Amino acid sequence: MVATPIGNLADFTLRAIHALALADAVACEDTRVSAGLLRHLGLDKPLLAVHEHNEREAAERVLERLARGERVAYVSDAGTPAISDPGAWLVARARAAGHPVHALPGASAVVTALSAAGDGPLPGQTGGFVFAGFLPAKGRERGAALAALAAEPRSVVLFEAPHRIEALAQALAQACAARPVTLCRELTKQFEQVHTAAAEALPAWLAEEASRRRGEFVVVLHAQMPAAAADTGLAEPVRRQLQVLVRELPLKQAVALAVELSGLPRNQLYDEALRLKSESD
C-alpha cells in the first residue's frame, strides 16, 4: 500500500519510489492518473484498475498475481489508500489469503489539515479526532450527519467538493456558530490556502473572492472547549499583548508565551488567540 502525493509531486517518499520500482504490477484507482505518476518517476509498469466500482472483482486478479509470487503495489489517485479511497477490501482479501501486506507511510490530506489547523489537544480539550470524509449528499441524511458532528467534542475532519463548500459553510455557521473551523484549500498545491475563523464567519469569507470557492477542500472543526472556558474576556493590556504575539508567532507558541507572561489559563488565552487570528486573516 503506497501513499502518493496529494498535490505536490515532490512529496513522494524515497521508499514509495523504491517500492514502485520493485513492483511487478501496480494496482490503482485510476490508470490514467497512475500512468502519469509513473511517467514522472521514469517507471513503466503494468497497471490494474482497482476502484470503488470493481474492487471486489479486481481484488481477485491481484490475488492471482500474488499467488504467482509477484509483488503488487496499490496506489489511490492521491494520498494514503484505504482511508477515504479504495483499498480496504483489497487489503482484507490479501491478508485472508495469507499474503503479507505492507503499508508505506506518506501524504494524507487528513493529517496534513490537522497539522495546518494546529488543533492538537490543549488542557481542557478532548483528545483525538473524528474523520468523517464526505458527508451524505441527500438533504435529510446530510443534515443529520452535520448535527451529530457539530455535537462531537473532538476535532472533526471533513472533505468537501467545491460545488458544495458554500452550503457546508452555511450549515456549519448555523449548527456551531462560535466553533473555530479551519478551511484548507488545495493542500500542497500552488494555490494552497489555510484559513481559520469562527464557523459563523466562513460564509462571508468565502463570498469575498471567487478563488476561495475553487479546488479541493479539507475542513477541520476544532475540538470544543468545555463550557467553563467559554468566557474569554481579558484585560485590555493582556489582550494587546496577545494580539502582538499572535501576529508575530505561530498560534501555539503565542499562546504558550502569553500563559507564561500573564499567568492566565491556557484555554482562556487560546480562545482569544483564535479570535484574534481570524480577525487578522
Contacts in CASP RR format, 6 or more apart in sequence:
PFRMAT RR
TARGET T0000
AUTHOR 0000-0000-0000
METHOD contacts of the structure
MODEL  1
MVATPIGNLADFTLRAIHALALADAVACEDTRVSAGLLRHLGLDKPLLAV
HEHNEREAAERVLERLARGERVAYVSDAGTPAISDPGAWLVARARAAGHP
VHALPGASAVVTALSAAGDGPLPGQTGGFVFAGFLPAKGRERGAALAALA
AEPRSVVLFEAPHRIEALAQALAQACAARPVTLCRELTKQFEQVHTAAAE
ALPAWLAEEASRRRGEFVVVLHAQMPAAAADTGLAEPVRRQLQVLVRELP
LKQAVALAVELSGLPRNQLYDEALRLKSESD
1 73 0 8 1.000
1 74 0 8 1.000
1 80 0 8 1.000
1 81 0 8 1.000
1 82 0 8 1.000
1 87 0 8 1.000
1 91 0 8 1.000
1 101 0 8 1.000
1 102 0 8 1.000
1 103 0 8 1.000
1 104 0 8 1.000
2 16 0 8 1.000
2 19 0 8 1.000
2 20 0 8 1.000
2 73 0 8 1.000
2 74 0 8 1.000
2 75 0 8 1.000
2 81 0 8 1.000
2 104 0 8 1.000
3 13 0 8 1.000
3 16 0 8 1.000
3 75 0 8 1.000
3 79 0 8 1.000
3 80 0 8 1.000
3 81 0 8 1.000
3 104 0 8 1.000
3 105 0 8 1.000
3 106 0 8 1.000
3 107 0 8 1.000
3 108 0 8 1.000
4 12 0 8 1.000
4 16 0 8 1.000
4 37 0 8 1.000
4 75 0 8 1.000
4 76 0 8 1.000
4 77 0 8 1.000
4 78 0 8 1.000
4 79 0 8 1.000
4 107 0 8 1.000
5 11 0 8 1.000
5 12 0 8 1.000
5 78 0 8 1.000
5 79 0 8 1.000
5 107 0 8 1.000
5 188 0 8 1.000
6 78 0 8 1.000
6 79 0 8 1.000
6 107 0 8 1.000
6 108 0 8 1.000
6 109 0 8 1.000
6 112 0 8 1.000
6 187 0 8 1.000
6 188 0 8 1.000
7 78 0 8 1.000
7 107 0 8 1.000
7 187 0 8 1.000
7 188 0 8 1.000
7 189 0 8 1.000
8 188 0 8 1.000
8 189 0 8 1.000
9 37 0 8 1.000
9 40 0 8 1.000
11 106 0 8 1.000
11 107 0 8 1.000
11 188 0 8 1.000
12 41 0 8 1.000
13 104 0 8 1.000
13 105 0 8 1.000
13 106 0 8 1.000
15 104 0 8 1.000
16 104 0 8 1.000
16 106 0 8 1.000
17 41 0 8 1.000
19 73 0 8 1.000
19 104 0 8 1.000
20 26 0 8 1.000
20 38 0 8 1.000
20 41 0 8 1.000
20 43 0 8 1.000
20 45 0 8 1.000
20 73 0 8 1.000
20 75 0 8 1.000
21 41 0 8 1.000
21 43 0 8 1.000
22 71 0 8 1.000
23 45 0 8 1.000
23 71 0 8 1.000
23 72 0 8 1.000
23 73 0 8 1.000
24 45 0 8 1.000
24 46 0 8 1.000
24 65 0 8 1.000
24 70 0 8 1.000
24 71 0 8 1.000
24 72 0 8 1.000
25 45 0 8 1.000
25 46 0 8 1.000
25 47 0 8 1.000
25 48 0 8 1.000
25 65 0 8 1.000
25 70 0 8 1.000
25 71 0 8 1.000
25 72 0 8 1.000
25 73 0 8 1.000
26 34 0 8 1.000
26 38 0 8 1.000
26 45 0 8 1.000
26 46 0 8 1.000
26 47 0 8 1.000
26 48 0 8 1.000
26 72 0 8 1.000
26 73 0 8 1.000
26 74 0 8 1.000
26 75 0 8 1.000
27 47 0 8 1.000
27 48 0 8 1.000
27 49 0 8 1.000
27 50 0 8 1.000
27 58 0 8 1.000
27 62 0 8 1.000
27 72 0 8 1.000
27 73 0 8 1.000
27 74 0 8 1.000
27 75 0 8 1.000
27 90 0 8 1.000
28 34 0 8 1.000
28 47 0 8 1.000
28 48 0 8 1.000
28 49 0 8 1.000
28 50 0 8 1.000
28 74 0 8 1.000
28 75 0 8 1.000
28 76 0 8 1.000
28 77 0 8 1.000
29 49 0 8 1.000
29 50 0 8 1.000
29 51 0 8 1.000
29 52 0 8 1.000
29 75 0 8 1.000
29 76 0 8 1.000
29 77 0 8 1.000
29 81 0 8 1.000
29 85 0 8 1.000
29 86 0 8 1.000
30 49 0 8 1.000
30 51 0 8 1.000
30 77 0 8 1.000
31 47 0 8 1.000
31 49 0 8 1.000
33 77 0 8 1.000
33 78 0 8 1.000
34 47 0 8 1.000
34 75 0 8 1.000
34 77 0 8 1.000
35 47 0 8 1.000
37 75 0 8 1.000
38 44 0 8 1.000
38 45 0 8 1.000
38 47 0 8 1.000
48 58 0 8 1.000
48 61 0 8 1.000
48 62 0 8 1.000
48 65 0 8 1.000
48 72 0 8 1.000
49 58 0 8 1.000
50 58 0 8 1.000
50 59 0 8 1.000
50 62 0 8 1.000
50 74 0 8 1.000
50 86 0 8 1.000
50 87 0 8 1.000
50 90 0 8 1.000
51 58 0 8 1.000
51 86 0 8 1.000
52 86 0 8 1.000
55 86 0 8 1.000
55 87 0 8 1.000
55 89 0 8 1.000
55 90 0 8 1.000
56 89 0 8 1.000
58 90 0 8 1.000
59 89 0 8 1.000
59 90 0 8 1.000
59 93 0 8 1.000
59 94 0 8 1.000
60 93 0 8 1.000
62 72 0 8 1.000
62 74 0 8 1.000
62 90 0 8 1.000
62 93 0 8 1.000
62 94 0 8 1.000
63 93 0 8 1.000
63 94 0 8 1.000
63 97 0 8 1.000
63 99 0 8 1.000
65 72 0 8 1.000
66 72 0 8 1.000
66 94 0 8 1.000
66 97 0 8 1.000
66 99 0 8 1.000
67 97 0 8 1.000
74 81 0 8 1.000
74 87 0 8 1.000
74 90 0 8 1.000
75 81 0 8 1.000
76 82 0 8 1.000
76 85 0 8 1.000
76 86 0 8 1.000
76 87 0 8 1.000
77 85 0 8 1.000
78 85 0 8 1.000
78 107 0 8 1.000
78 109 0 8 1.000
79 85 0 8 1.000
79 106 0 8 1.000
79 107 0 8 1.000
79 108 0 8 1.000
79 109 0 8 1.000
80 105 0 8 1.000
80 106 0 8 1.000
80 107 0 8 1.000
80 108 0 8 1.000
81 87 0 8 1.000
82 88 0 8 1.000
82 90 0 8 1.000
82 91 0 8 1.000
83 108 0 8 1.000
83 110 0 8 1.000
83 131 0 8 1.000
84 109 0 8 1.000
84 110 0 8 1.000
84 131 0 8 1.000
84 133 0 8 1.000
84 134 0 8 1.000
84 159 0 8 1.000
91 101 0 8 1.000
94 101 0 8 1.000
95 101 0 8 1.000
107 188 0 8 1.000
109 159 0 8 1.000
109 184 0 8 1.000
109 187 0 8 1.000
109 216 0 8 1.000
109 218 0 8 1.000
110 131 0 8 1.000
110 157 0 8 1.000
110 218 0 8 1.000
112 184 0 8 1.000
112 187 0 8 1.000
112 188 0 8 1.000
112 218 0 8 1.000
113 157 0 8 1.000
113 182 0 8 1.000
113 184 0 8 1.000
113 187 0 8 1.000
113 218 0 8 1.000
113 219 0 8 1.000
113 220 0 8 1.000
114 120 0 8 1.000
114 129 0 8 1.000
114 155 0 8 1.000
114 157 0 8 1.000
114 220 0 8 1.000
116 182 0 8 1.000
116 184 0 8 1.000
116 187 0 8 1.000
116 194 0 8 1.000
117 155 0 8 1.000
117 182 0 8 1.000
117 184 0 8 1.000
117 194 0 8 1.000
117 196 0 8 1.000
117 220 0 8 1.000
117 222 0 8 1.000
118 182 0 8 1.000
118 251 0 8 1.000
118 252 0 8 1.000
119 129 0 8 1.000
119 155 0 8 1.000
119 180 0 8 1.000
119 182 0 8 1.000
119 220 0 8 1.000
119 222 0 8 1.000
119 223 0 8 1.000
120 127 0 8 1.000
120 155 0 8 1.000
120 223 0 8 1.000
121 127 0 8 1.000
121 128 0 8 1.000
121 223 0 8 1.000
122 255 0 8 1.000
122 266 0 8 1.000
122 267 0 8 1.000
122 270 0 8 1.000
123 265 0 8 1.000
123 266 0 8 1.000
123 267 0 8 1.000
124 225 0 8 1.000
124 226 0 8 1.000
124 229 0 8 1.000
124 267 0 8 1.000
125 153 0 8 1.000
125 223 0 8 1.000
125 224 0 8 1.000
125 225 0 8 1.000
125 267 0 8 1.000
126 153 0 8 1.000
126 154 0 8 1.000
126 223 0 8 1.000
126 224 0 8 1.000
127 154 0 8 1.000
127 155 0 8 1.000
127 223 0 8 1.000
128 154 0 8 1.000
128 155 0 8 1.000
128 223 0 8 1.000
129 154 0 8 1.000
129 155 0 8 1.000
129 156 0 8 1.000
129 157 0 8 1.000
129 223 0 8 1.000
130 149 0 8 1.000
130 152 0 8 1.000
130 154 0 8 1.000
130 155 0 8 1.000
130 156 0 8 1.000
130 157 0 8 1.000
131 157 0 8 1.000
132 145 0 8 1.000
132 149 0 8 1.000
132 156 0 8 1.000
132 157 0 8 1.000
132 158 0 8 1.000
133 157 0 8 1.000
133 158 0 8 1.000
133 159 0 8 1.000
134 158 0 8 1.000
134 159 0 8 1.000
134 160 0 8 1.000
134 161 0 8 1.000
135 142 0 8 1.000
135 145 0 8 1.000
135 146 0 8 1.000
135 158 0 8 1.000
135 160 0 8 1.000
135 168 0 8 1.000
136 142 0 8 1.000
136 145 0 8 1.000
142 171 0 8 1.000
143 171 0 8 1.000
146 171 0 8 1.000
146 172 0 8 1.000
146 175 0 8 1.000
147 175 0 8 1.000
149 156 0 8 1.000
149 158 0 8 1.000
149 221 0 8 1.000
150 172 0 8 1.000
150 175 0 8 1.000
150 176 0 8 1.000
150 179 0 8 1.000
150 221 0 8 1.000
152 221 0 8 1.000
152 224 0 8 1.000
153 223 0 8 1.000
153 224 0 8 1.000
154 223 0 8 1.000
155 220 0 8 1.000
155 221 0 8 1.000
155 222 0 8 1.000
155 223 0 8 1.000
156 220 0 8 1.000
156 221 0 8 1.000
157 218 0 8 1.000
157 219 0 8 1.000
157 220 0 8 1.000
158 168 0 8 1.000
158 218 0 8 1.000
158 219 0 8 1.000
158 220 0 8 1.000
158 221 0 8 1.000
159 216 0 8 1.000
159 217 0 8 1.000
159 218 0 8 1.000
159 219 0 8 1.000
160 168 0 8 1.000
160 217 0 8 1.000
160 218 0 8 1.000
160 219 0 8 1.000
161 216 0 8 1.000
161 217 0 8 1.000
162 213 0 8 1.000
162 214 0 8 1.000
162 215 0 8 1.000
162 216 0 8 1.000
162 217 0 8 1.000
165 183 0 8 1.000
165 206 0 8 1.000
165 213 0 8 1.000
165 217 0 8 1.000
166 203 0 8 1.000
166 206 0 8 1.000
166 207 0 8 1.000
166 213 0 8 1.000
168 219 0 8 1.000
169 183 0 8 1.000
169 199 0 8 1.000
169 202 0 8 1.000
169 203 0 8 1.000
169 206 0 8 1.000
170 203 0 8 1.000
172 179 0 8 1.000
172 181 0 8 1.000
172 199 0 8 1.000
172 202 0 8 1.000
172 219 0 8 1.000
172 221 0 8 1.000
173 199 0 8 1.000
173 200 0 8 1.000
173 201 0 8 1.000
173 202 0 8 1.000
173 203 0 8 1.000
175 199 0 8 1.000
176 199 0 8 1.000
176 221 0 8 1.000
177 198 0 8 1.000
177 199 0 8 1.000
177 200 0 8 1.000
178 198 0 8 1.000
178 199 0 8 1.000
178 200 0 8 1.000
179 198 0 8 1.000
179 199 0 8 1.000
179 221 0 8 1.000
179 222 0 8 1.000
179 224 0 8 1.000
180 196 0 8 1.000
180 197 0 8 1.000
180 198 0 8 1.000
180 199 0 8 1.000
180 221 0 8 1.000
180 222 0 8 1.000
180 274 0 8 1.000
180 278 0 8 1.000
181 196 0 8 1.000
181 197 0 8 1.000
181 198 0 8 1.000
181 199 0 8 1.000
181 202 0 8 1.000
181 219 0 8 1.000
181 220 0 8 1.000
181 221 0 8 1.000
181 222 0 8 1.000
182 194 0 8 1.000
182 195 0 8 1.000
182 196 0 8 1.000
182 219 0 8 1.000
182 220 0 8 1.000
182 222 0 8 1.000
183 193 0 8 1.000
183 194 0 8 1.000
183 195 0 8 1.000
183 196 0 8 1.000
183 197 0 8 1.000
183 202 0 8 1.000
183 206 0 8 1.000
183 217 0 8 1.000
183 219 0 8 1.000
183 220 0 8 1.000
184 192 0 8 1.000
184 193 0 8 1.000
184 194 0 8 1.000
184 217 0 8 1.000
184 218 0 8 1.000
184 219 0 8 1.000
184 220 0 8 1.000
185 191 0 8 1.000
185 192 0 8 1.000
185 193 0 8 1.000
185 194 0 8 1.000
185 195 0 8 1.000
185 212 0 8 1.000
185 214 0 8 1.000
185 215 0 8 1.000
185 216 0 8 1.000
185 217 0 8 1.000
186 192 0 8 1.000
186 193 0 8 1.000
186 215 0 8 1.000
186 216 0 8 1.000
187 216 0 8 1.000
187 218 0 8 1.000
191 211 0 8 1.000
193 212 0 8 1.000
195 205 0 8 1.000
195 212 0 8 1.000
195 281 0 8 1.000
196 222 0 8 1.000
196 274 0 8 1.000
196 277 0 8 1.000
196 278 0 8 1.000
196 281 0 8 1.000
197 205 0 8 1.000
197 278 0 8 1.000
197 281 0 8 1.000
198 274 0 8 1.000
198 275 0 8 1.000
198 278 0 8 1.000
199 221 0 8 1.000
201 278 0 8 1.000
205 212 0 8 1.000
206 212 0 8 1.000
206 213 0 8 1.000
222 274 0 8 1.000
225 267 0 8 1.000
225 270 0 8 1.000
225 271 0 8 1.000
226 267 0 8 1.000
229 265 0 8 1.000
229 267 0 8 1.000
229 268 0 8 1.000
229 271 0 8 1.000
230 271 0 8 1.000
231 268 0 8 1.000
232 268 0 8 1.000
232 271 0 8 1.000
232 272 0 8 1.000
232 275 0 8 1.000
233 239 0 8 1.000
233 268 0 8 1.000
233 272 0 8 1.000
234 242 0 8 1.000
234 264 0 8 1.000
234 268 0 8 1.000
234 269 0 8 1.000
234 272 0 8 1.000
238 258 0 8 1.000
238 262 0 8 1.000
238 264 0 8 1.000
239 272 0 8 1.000
241 258 0 8 1.000
241 261 0 8 1.000
241 262 0 8 1.000
242 254 0 8 1.000
242 258 0 8 1.000
242 269 0 8 1.000
242 272 0 8 1.000
242 273 0 8 1.000
242 276 0 8 1.000
243 276 0 8 1.000
245 253 0 8 1.000
245 254 0 8 1.000
245 255 0 8 1.000
245 257 0 8 1.000
245 258 0 8 1.000
245 273 0 8 1.000
246 254 0 8 1.000
246 273 0 8 1.000
246 276 0 8 1.000
246 277 0 8 1.000
246 280 0 8 1.000
247 280 0 8 1.000
248 254 0 8 1.000
249 257 0 8 1.000
251 270 0 8 1.000
251 273 0 8 1.000
251 274 0 8 1.000
251 277 0 8 1.000
254 273 0 8 1.000
255 266 0 8 1.000
255 269 0 8 1.000
255 270 0 8 1.000
255 273 0 8 1.000
256 266 0 8 1.000
258 264 0 8 1.000
258 269 0 8 1.000
258 273 0 8 1.000
259 265 0 8 1.000
259 266 0 8 1.000
259 269 0 8 1.000
262 269 0 8 1.000
END
